[in-house]
Every structure is written in C-alpha cells, then in structure tokens.
Amino acid sequence: MEEKFELKAESREGKREDGFIPGVYYGPGVENKNIRVDEKAFKAILVDATRSTLIDFFVDGKQTGKVLIKEVQRNPLTTEPTHVDFYQVNMDNPINAEMELIFIGESPAEKEMGGILVTNKDKLNIKCLPADLISKAEVDITPLKTFDDSIKVKDISIPEKIEVLDGMDDIVALVSPPRTEEELKALEEAPEEEAADVEVVGEKEKEDAAEGEDSATPEASQESSEEGKKQEEKKEEKK
C-alpha cells in the first residue's frame, strides 16, 4: 500500500524567506498561484516521494486535492532545493508519469561467478488514472543465474490498471562477465606518446621567427656599415 503524504502551503508574495521554499501551484481547471512551503516539511517528503507520488495539498488552510511534484530546482553548489512546481491532477483523467524501479535480491551470476550487474533502466514511463499510480516497482534480480539471462520490462510485475509505455522487450537488467586478465592489463597499459613525437604548440612558430631574425641580421649589419662609409665620405668632401 502506498504511503500517504500531506503538505501545507501558503500564498507567496515578494522574495524568499528563511525557512521556506518558493514554488508555483498549477494544473487543469485551477488558477496558477505562487506559493511557499515549509523547508523542513518538504525535505521530509522528498526522502520517500517520487515524481509519481500523490500528495494531499493544502493552500492557505484549504485542501486543493492531490498534486504531483513536477519539478524541483536546486542550488548547483549545495543541491539544496530552491524552487518547486506542484501540479494539480484531475483524478478522473489518466496521466503520464514515471515509476521508479527498485532492485532487490541477489544474482547468482554476480555473487558466485564474479559478474557485474548492469541496469539499463531505473524507471518506467507509465499511464493510468491518478488513483492507480504507484511510485515504485520492485525488480527481483535472483533469476539472473548466468551471463545469458536478462530481465525485460515484461518480466516486471505491474498492476493491470497501469499501462507501461516502454517497450515490453526492453532489457532492464543483466549480468556481464568479469573482465579477463588481458582486458585489465590492456586498460592499465594505456598507450603513451613519446615526448619527442609530441609537437609543442608554438614551438615551431618560435623557431621560424628565430630563423627569420638570424637571416635578417647579416643584411642589416651590412646596410648599416655601408651607410656609415657614405657619411664619412661626405664629411671628407666638405673639408
């Protein structure tokens, strides 16, 4: 049975206040409203709630119905929630949602044969009436006894009232063989370029410039010497 969640919100005006998280409340047939929720209460719900968890919602003391957490914006440095969108659902209309997958049990191929568990999906896309939503589904990996075994979407136990939108033959989990000694050795011995073969950016330009200066120096010296001789000759003529 799904755990019930409840959250109270207040209308919001102005900037964010300490102890509260700003957000917006919207949905079909309701007026968009800027709200704020208690930071501690919201974080407590986030521990167990997913994007397909229905929450009994109250705004300014009045129950609005059930909402989904549509989006949570976070501080990129602290990951603390900074803004949240709450979507009011119509209980009479089917909705699209995401259902989290929880992997349980032990795989003999992983435990006894040293394989590596590979999970290709951590959630499923589903469609159903809001009242039939479940936030999580368990995936037992015990049947993965060999490296040829796999668990597909069709192998997961899902209530009949929920339509799974993913392909039924999509692979959810399998166990890959452990790496051989040759593969591990190859990873450790990554090819290294010899320093002599690596052209340093800018070095060629420096060398070309230096050669240009060297080739220009004798001509410049010769021109300077000839100019000096001409000036000396002019002085002698004046005398």
C-alpha positions as CSV (number, residue, x, y, z in Angstrom):
1,M,0.0,0.0,0.0
2,E,1.3,3.4,-1.0
3,E,2.3,5.7,1.9
4,K,0.2,8.9,2.2
5,F,1.8,12.3,2.1
6,E,0.4,15.7,3.1
7,L,1.9,19.1,2.6
8,K,0.7,22.6,3.5
9,A,1.4,25.7,1.5
10,E,0.8,29.4,1.8
11,S,0.3,32.1,-0.8
12,R,3.6,33.9,-1.6
13,E,4.4,37.5,-2.2
14,G,7.8,39.1,-2.6
15,K,11.2,37.4,-2.1
16,R,12.1,34.1,-0.5
17,E,12.0,34.0,3.3
18,D,14.3,31.9,5.5
19,G,12.8,28.5,6.4
20,F,10.5,28.4,3.3
21,I,10.9,27.2,-0.3
22,P,9.1,29.2,-3.0
23,G,7.1,27.5,-5.7
24,V,4.2,27.5,-8.0
25,Y,0.9,25.6,-7.9
26,Y,-0.9,25.0,-11.2
27,G,-3.0,22.4,-13.2
28,P,-6.1,21.9,-15.3
29,G,-9.0,24.0,-14.0
30,V,-7.1,25.8,-11.3
31,E,-5.6,29.3,-11.2
32,N,-1.8,29.4,-11.2
33,K,-0.6,30.5,-7.8
34,N,2.7,31.5,-6.3
35,I,3.2,29.6,-3.0
36,R,5.7,28.7,-0.4
37,V,6.2,25.5,1.6
38,D,8.0,24.8,4.9
39,E,11.5,23.8,4.0
40,K,11.8,21.0,6.7
41,A,8.4,19.5,5.8
42,F,9.2,19.5,2.1
43,K,12.6,17.9,2.6
44,A,11.0,15.2,4.7
45,I,8.6,14.3,1.9
46,L,11.5,14.2,-0.7
47,V,13.1,11.4,1.3
48,D,10.4,8.9,0.1
49,A,8.3,10.7,-2.5
50,T,9.0,10.4,-6.3
51,R,7.6,12.2,-9.3
52,S,4.6,9.8,-9.3
53,T,3.7,10.2,-5.7
54,L,0.4,11.8,-5.0
55,I,0.4,14.4,-2.2
56,D,-2.6,15.8,-0.4
57,F,-2.1,19.5,-0.9
58,F,-3.4,22.5,1.2
59,V,-3.1,26.1,0.3
60,D,-3.9,28.7,2.9
61,G,-5.6,26.1,5.1
62,K,-7.9,24.8,2.3
63,Q,-7.4,21.4,0.7
64,T,-7.0,21.7,-3.1
65,G,-6.9,18.0,-3.9
66,K,-3.8,15.9,-4.9
67,V,-0.7,17.2,-6.5
68,L,2.5,15.7,-8.0
69,I,5.9,17.2,-7.6
70,K,6.6,18.2,-11.2
71,E,10.0,19.8,-10.9
72,V,12.5,20.7,-8.2
73,Q,15.2,23.3,-8.9
74,R,18.3,23.0,-6.8
75,N,21.3,25.1,-5.9
76,P,24.1,23.8,-8.2
77,L,26.7,24.0,-5.4
78,T,24.8,22.8,-2.3
79,T,22.0,20.8,-4.1
80,E,19.5,22.4,-1.7
81,P,16.0,22.8,-3.2
82,T,15.4,26.4,-4.3
83,H,12.1,26.2,-6.1
84,V,9.4,23.6,-6.6
85,D,6.5,23.1,-9.1
86,F,3.3,21.4,-7.8
87,Y,0.9,20.0,-10.5
88,Q,-2.8,19.6,-9.5
89,V,-4.1,16.4,-11.0
90,N,-7.6,15.7,-12.2
91,M,-8.5,12.3,-10.6
92,D,-10.9,11.5,-13.5
93,N,-8.3,11.7,-16.3
94,P,-5.4,9.4,-17.0
95,I,-1.9,11.0,-16.6
96,N,1.6,10.1,-17.8
97,A,4.1,9.6,-15.0
98,E,7.4,7.9,-14.1
99,M,7.6,4.9,-11.8
100,E,10.9,4.2,-10.1
101,L,12.4,0.7,-10.2
102,I,13.9,-0.8,-7.0
103,F,16.3,-3.8,-7.5
104,I,16.1,-6.5,-4.8
105,G,17.5,-9.9,-4.2
106,E,20.9,-11.4,-5.2
107,S,22.0,-12.5,-8.6
108,P,23.9,-15.9,-8.6
109,A,25.8,-14.7,-11.8
110,E,27.0,-11.7,-9.9
111,K,27.7,-13.3,-6.5
112,E,29.0,-16.7,-7.5
113,M,30.5,-16.1,-10.9
114,G,32.0,-12.6,-10.3
115,G,29.9,-10.9,-12.9
116,I,28.9,-7.2,-12.9
117,L,25.2,-6.2,-12.6
118,V,24.2,-3.8,-15.4
119,T,20.9,-1.9,-15.0
120,N,19.7,-0.3,-18.2
121,K,16.6,1.4,-16.7
122,D,15.9,2.9,-13.3
123,K,12.4,3.9,-14.0
124,L,9.5,3.1,-16.3
125,N,7.1,5.5,-18.2
126,I,3.5,4.7,-17.3
127,K,0.0,5.9,-17.9
128,C,-3.0,5.5,-15.6
129,L,-5.6,7.2,-13.5
130,P,-4.1,9.2,-10.6
131,A,-5.8,6.9,-8.1
132,D,-4.0,3.9,-9.6
133,L,-0.5,5.4,-9.5
134,I,2.3,3.6,-7.7
135,S,5.6,5.4,-7.1
136,K,7.9,2.3,-7.1
137,A,8.0,-1.2,-8.5
138,E,10.4,-4.0,-7.3
139,V,12.6,-5.9,-9.7
140,D,13.9,-9.2,-8.4
141,I,17.4,-9.9,-9.9
142,T,17.5,-13.5,-8.5
143,P,16.7,-15.0,-11.9
144,L,20.0,-13.7,-13.3
145,K,21.8,-17.0,-12.8
146,T,24.0,-16.9,-15.9
147,F,25.5,-14.3,-18.2
148,D,22.9,-15.2,-20.8
149,D,20.0,-14.3,-18.6
150,S,18.3,-10.9,-18.6
151,I,15.2,-9.2,-17.1
152,K,12.9,-7.4,-19.5
153,V,10.1,-4.9,-18.9
154,K,7.6,-7.7,-19.5
155,D,9.1,-9.6,-16.6
156,I,8.3,-6.9,-14.0
157,S,5.1,-7.3,-12.0
158,I,2.9,-4.2,-12.7
159,P,-0.8,-3.8,-11.7
160,E,-3.2,-4.3,-14.6
161,K,-4.6,-0.8,-14.4
162,I,-1.2,0.7,-15.2
163,E,-0.2,1.0,-18.8
164,V,3.6,0.7,-19.4
165,L,4.8,2.9,-22.2
166,D,8.2,1.4,-22.5
167,G,8.8,-1.5,-24.9
168,M,8.0,-4.8,-23.4
169,D,11.2,-6.4,-24.7
170,D,13.4,-3.6,-23.4
171,I,16.1,-5.1,-21.2
172,V,16.1,-3.7,-17.7
173,A,18.9,-5.7,-16.1
174,L,21.6,-8.3,-16.9
175,V,24.9,-9.5,-15.5
176,S,28.0,-9.1,-17.7
177,P,31.1,-11.4,-17.4
178,P,34.0,-10.1,-15.3
179,R,36.9,-8.6,-17.2
180,T,39.7,-11.0,-18.2
181,E,43.3,-10.5,-17.1
182,E,44.2,-9.5,-20.6
183,E,41.5,-6.8,-20.6
184,L,42.5,-5.4,-17.2
185,K,46.2,-5.4,-18.3
186,A,45.3,-3.6,-21.5
187,L,43.4,-0.9,-19.5
188,E,46.4,-0.4,-17.2
189,E,48.8,-0.2,-20.1
190,A,47.2,2.8,-21.9
191,P,49.4,3.9,-24.8
192,E,51.7,6.9,-24.0
193,E,53.0,9.2,-26.7
194,E,56.8,9.8,-26.6
195,A,57.7,13.3,-25.7
196,A,59.9,13.6,-28.8
197,D,56.9,12.9,-31.0
198,V,54.7,15.5,-29.5
199,E,54.8,18.9,-31.1
200,V,54.6,21.6,-28.6
201,V,52.2,24.3,-29.6
202,G,54.0,27.5,-30.5
203,E,57.5,25.9,-30.7
204,K,57.5,25.8,-34.5
205,E,56.5,29.4,-34.7
206,K,59.2,30.4,-32.3
207,E,61.8,28.5,-34.4
208,D,60.6,30.1,-37.6
209,A,60.8,33.6,-36.0
210,A,64.3,32.9,-34.7
211,E,65.5,31.8,-38.2
212,G,63.9,34.9,-39.7
213,E,65.8,37.1,-37.2
214,D,69.1,35.3,-37.9
215,S,68.8,35.5,-41.7
216,A,67.9,39.2,-41.4
217,T,70.8,40.2,-39.1
218,P,73.8,40.0,-41.6
219,E,71.9,42.1,-44.2
220,A,71.0,44.7,-41.6
221,S,74.7,44.8,-40.4
222,Q,76.0,45.2,-44.0
223,E,73.5,48.0,-44.8
224,S,74.5,49.8,-41.6
225,S,78.2,49.6,-42.4
226,E,77.7,50.9,-46.0
227,E,75.6,53.8,-44.7
228,G,78.4,54.7,-42.3
229,K,81.0,54.7,-45.0
230,K,78.9,57.1,-47.2
231,Q,78.5,59.5,-44.3
232,E,82.3,59.5,-43.7
233,E,83.0,60.2,-47.4
234,K,80.6,63.2,-47.4
235,K,82.4,64.7,-44.4
236,E,85.8,64.4,-46.2
237,E,84.4,66.1,-49.3
238,K,83.2,69.1,-47.3
239,K,86.6,69.5,-45.8
